[in-house]
Amino acid sequence: MVRKANILSAFYEGQWGYEVFNVGNGLCYSVNDIVSFFEVNNTKFIGEKIEPKMTLCDNQKIKEKLNWTPVGDIKSWIIKYKKSLNL
């Protein structure tokens, strides 16, 4: 997902010779969500921590200018990775 976005953006010549693109799949997960994807049964919470209210990436610009679309997400990757480790 990110590899193709990096390659496309590296060869894109914008108005000033460069552009900044947000790369993401449009899904927003908290740190606790990510931990839950690993299905860790002995998770220990040590108190409330401040997390950003929103970490959602606005990827509209890279979609429009580079014709890029995301092909995966972290949850699917974690599930696949766990299978590869026989977990």
C-alpha positions as CSV (number, residue, x, y, z in Angstrom):
1,M,0.0,0.0,0.0
2,V,2.5,2.6,1.1
3,R,5.3,1.4,-1.2
4,K,3.3,2.3,-4.3
5,A,2.2,5.6,-2.9
6,N,5.8,6.5,-2.2
7,I,6.9,5.6,-5.7
8,L,4.1,7.6,-7.3
9,S,4.7,10.6,-5.2
10,A,8.5,10.5,-5.7
11,F,8.0,10.9,-9.5
12,Y,5.2,13.5,-9.3
13,E,6.3,17.0,-10.2
14,G,4.0,19.5,-8.6
15,Q,3.8,23.2,-9.0
16,W,7.1,23.8,-7.1
17,G,8.7,20.5,-8.0
18,Y,7.3,18.7,-4.9
19,E,4.0,17.9,-3.2
20,V,3.0,16.5,0.2
21,F,0.6,13.6,0.2
22,N,-1.3,12.0,3.1
23,V,-1.2,8.2,2.7
24,G,-3.8,6.2,4.6
25,N,-6.8,3.9,3.9
26,G,-9.6,6.1,5.5
27,L,-9.9,3.9,8.6
28,C,-9.2,5.2,12.1
29,Y,-8.0,3.0,14.9
30,S,-7.1,3.7,18.5
31,V,-4.0,2.2,20.2
32,N,-6.5,-0.1,22.1
33,D,-8.0,-1.1,18.8
34,I,-4.6,-2.1,17.4
35,V,-3.9,-4.1,20.6
36,S,-7.2,-5.9,20.3
37,F,-6.3,-7.0,16.8
38,F,-3.5,-9.1,18.3
39,E,-6.0,-10.7,20.6
40,V,-3.7,-10.5,23.6
41,N,-5.6,-12.0,26.6
42,N,-3.3,-10.6,29.3
43,T,-3.6,-6.9,28.4
44,K,-3.0,-4.8,31.5
45,F,-4.2,-1.2,31.5
46,I,-2.1,1.1,33.6
47,G,-4.4,4.0,33.6
48,E,-6.0,6.3,31.2
49,K,-3.7,7.8,28.6
50,I,-4.4,10.8,26.3
51,E,-4.8,9.8,22.7
52,P,-5.6,12.0,19.7
53,K,-9.3,12.3,19.2
54,M,-8.9,11.6,15.5
55,T,-6.0,10.1,13.5
56,L,-7.9,9.7,10.3
57,C,-5.9,10.5,7.2
58,D,-7.4,12.7,4.5
59,N,-6.2,10.9,1.4
60,Q,-8.3,12.7,-1.2
61,K,-5.4,14.6,-2.7
62,I,-3.3,11.5,-3.5
63,K,-6.4,9.7,-4.9
64,E,-7.1,12.6,-7.2
65,K,-3.6,13.7,-8.3
66,L,-1.9,10.3,-8.4
67,N,-4.9,8.0,-9.0
68,W,-3.8,6.0,-5.9
69,T,-6.2,4.0,-3.8
70,P,-5.4,2.0,-0.6
71,V,-5.4,-1.8,-0.9
72,G,-5.2,-2.9,2.7
73,D,-5.5,-2.0,6.3
74,I,-3.7,-2.7,9.5
75,K,-6.3,-5.0,10.9
76,S,-6.1,-7.4,7.9
77,W,-2.3,-7.2,7.9
78,I,-2.1,-8.1,11.6
79,I,-4.4,-11.1,11.1
80,K,-2.3,-12.3,8.1
81,Y,0.9,-11.7,10.0
82,K,-0.3,-13.7,13.0
83,K,-1.2,-16.6,10.7
84,S,2.3,-16.5,9.2
85,L,3.6,-17.0,12.7
86,N,1.1,-19.7,13.5
87,L,-0.3,-17.6,16.3
